[in-house]
Amino acid sequence: MTQVSATPTAHGDKAGSGLLSRLRRDQPWWLLPLTVVGVLAGFGIYALVSVFVFRPGEIGPYLSPFWSPKIGNNGTLLGPFPGAAFILLSPLAFRGTCYYYRKAYYRSFFWDPPACTLGELRHRKYRGESALPMALNNLHRFTLYVALVILGFLWYDAVIAVNNPLDGRWGFGLGTAILLVNVVLLTGYTFSCHSLRHLAGGGLDCYSTARLGAARNRAWRWLTALNVRHSVWAWVSLFSVLLADVYIRMLQAGWFLDPHVGF
Ligand code: FES
């Protein structure tokens, strides 16, 4: 069995300080940050290609989450920018300022610091998120409000995906199931948000004396149950958005027909 030492050991660093002194050999510690960098960078590049290079992600009753809600003609809205480019700003701001993703990208992209037991690698005054550009992270609550509106549109898209406008028939396809799963996972991610939990009851000292205290307490407990798995919701919803767009792209390319049952 591999022994994990609680005490960092020095490997080739005489002074016993600095990054090398903390290098662990008992496990591939670099695997997680490398995966985070690969997945987030890959997702970002794919989203940009989907919006700026591919045509609008819509076929039959299915609308890609990258392109919802439809604004403009979803071709070009403002000069070279498709409507989806403006929609993309919402999830970008919401996820970019998310408390969980902040931890993930501070550690993985910036090594600032790379883990909770390590100090700052850069020896300059710690400014936290009190100066630009990181101070923008404090706007997370406002990005939540926009995300809630977008979530409403995504629920609408998933529900009307049972009606195919091409032949006017009702049905339930694999694409419908993918859009529904996607919006459920996005709902889990949005409603497990730390800011929403705080809005529900985080700022209260006493529920029993607060206005609507009982209802807020119930909401806070419900949101807390979701919140403990916020990181899981963050990742699975990221992949479900990707899957929904890729599936619609495959249908558009004519690789196969959407398996579905008609009513
Ligand atoms: S804290 Fe992650 S979405 Fe709000």
Residues whose N, C-alpha, C, O or C-beta is under 5 A from the ligand:
A	BS01	FES	F94 C98 Y99 Y100 Y189 C193 H194 S195
